[in-house]
Amino acid sequence: MGKTLYEKVFDRHVVRQLPSGQYQLFMGLHLIHEVTSPQAFSMLEERGLSVLHPERTFATVDHIIPTTSQLRPFQDNLAEKMMVALEDNTQRHGIRFFTPDKEEQGIVHVVGPERGLTQPGMTICCGDSHTATHGAFGALAFGIGTSQVRDVLATQTLAMDKLKVRRIEVSGKLRHGVSAKDVTLYIIQK
């Protein structure tokens, strides 16, 4: 029996199987932003670790950019602190930062495809739940938590179980007013 795209990409990125039964999976691209990365960088520093592959890690500021005035310092003190932390951490670790100063910044799960970083057959992760949308480009992409952001910064890998893959066939014609999203939500419900 042939392998699915998921199985092919997953198998090509396995570093090893861990004693727990999980797999250590190499991440080809790691996208970071201002919300989950400050804590992850602090955890690295507490352990005396550096970023293993800064050339595979890209940053953007996403969630805190004001809609009215983007002049610095931001009026929201917390947003300004998060921005400063991202600037400092990316500079300290040699990570490419798509900055608002150069009008490069954008939505973290959109920057990869727009910049040509997202490629078919890649493994991608980011501390943002929308990261899975990179799957539309033939990549395996995972939304991860802050401690996993730390792990990927330190090792460029994630420890994970291999997911079970299902094939779902949808046939027929959609009624007026029913969209693909409605079908997807129905499938998730079932």
C-alpha positions, -999 to +999 in steps of 0.1 A: +000+000+000+013+035-009+021+061+017+001+093+022+017+127+018+017+130+056+035+097+060+061+105+034+069+139+048+068+127+084+091+097+077+116+119+059+120+141+089+122+115+117+155+119+136+148+089+158+122+071+177+123+080+214+120+054+243+085+069+250+074+057+215+072+093+203+093+104+174+119+132+173+109+151+142+132+177+125+116+210+118+127+226+086+112+260+094+104+276+127+083+308+127+082+329+159+064+360+171+061+383+200+035+364+221+050+329+228+087+336+221+097+358+251+091+330+276+107+304+254+139+326+251+139+331+289+137+293+294+167+289+270+187+314+289+179+298+323+194+265+309+224+282+292+212+272+257+214+290+224+193+287+192+206+257+173+196+268+138+189+305+137+190+303+099+158+282+100+140+305+124+122+336+113+104+362+134+076+387+128+055+409+151+019+400+146-006+401+174+003+435+190+007+459+161-017+488+168-043+497+142-042+534+148-006+545+153+024+523+148+048+550+161+072+538+187+070+535+216+035+519+213+009+535+235+002+501+250+031+495+274+028+457+273+028+457+235+060+478+235+077+455+260+068+425+238+082+443+208+114+452+226+118+416+238+114+402+202+139+428+188+164+419+215+160+382+213+163+380+175+193+403+175+210+383+203+205+350+185+210+360+149+174+354+138+159+371+108+132+395+120+106+409+095+103+443+112+076+469+109+104+495+106+111+481+071+074+474+064+082+437+063+060+425+092+029+405+088+007+377+101+030+349+113+012+322+094+011+342+062+047+355+062+062+320+053+042+315+021+045+352+011+083+351+015+087+317-002+099+301+031+070+276+031+077+248+006+061+215-002+075+186+018+087+207+047+080+204+084+070+238+099+061+249+134+050+280+152+035+290+185+003+299+167-028+277+161-032+288+125+001+273+115-016+242+101-027+263+072+008+257+057-006+223+049-023+239+019+013+241+004+020+204+009+039+209+042+034+194+076+028+223+099+022+223+137+009+249+160+029+244+192+030+257+228+056+279+245+077+250+259+078+234+225+089+267+210+118+265+235+125+229+224+126+238+187+148+268+193+172+246+212+171+214+191+152+222+159+131+192+167+097+183+182+089+152+201+055+139+189+033+109+182+026+100+146-009+111+139-035+087+125-045+096+090-080+093+077-094+096+042-127+114+039-145+116+006-172+142+001-194+137-030-225+154-043-234+190-048-236+217-021-269+234-015-271+271-020-255+289+010-234+259+021-197+264+018-166+241+021-161+255+056-196+243+065-187+208+052-154+208+072-171+219+104-197+191+099-169+165+095-152+178+126-185+176+145-189+139+135 
